[in-house]
């Protein structure tokens, strides 16, 4: 937001966006709503999960020969299951946040149920 120490030079183009979309502007911030803070927190959790997955693969991967003769790093066994669980959970977070942000569920529910149903 305007006035922050990172506003110039990084966020100058977003000044107008903060004025138009009040969720990311001073108006919403001053109202005391916690949506933007919760959104940022969930973004940090999601990003940490993706970083953990990459680190886990890098630290625990086993090199195997692929069909073309090249060497690849893979996870096997329980380590692969743990990494897959973290990556899958992060991907579900990404999809659910995207649906929430874009409000596709409400739009499609309205169109399919009310417009096409009658």
Buried (B, 14 or more C-beta within 10 A) or exposed (E): BEEEEEEEEEBEEBEEEBBEEEEBBEEBBEEEEEEEEEBEEBEEEBEEBBEBBEEBBEEBBEEEEEEEEEEEEEBEEEBBEBBEEBBEBBBEBBEEBEEBEEEEEEEEEEEEEEEEEE
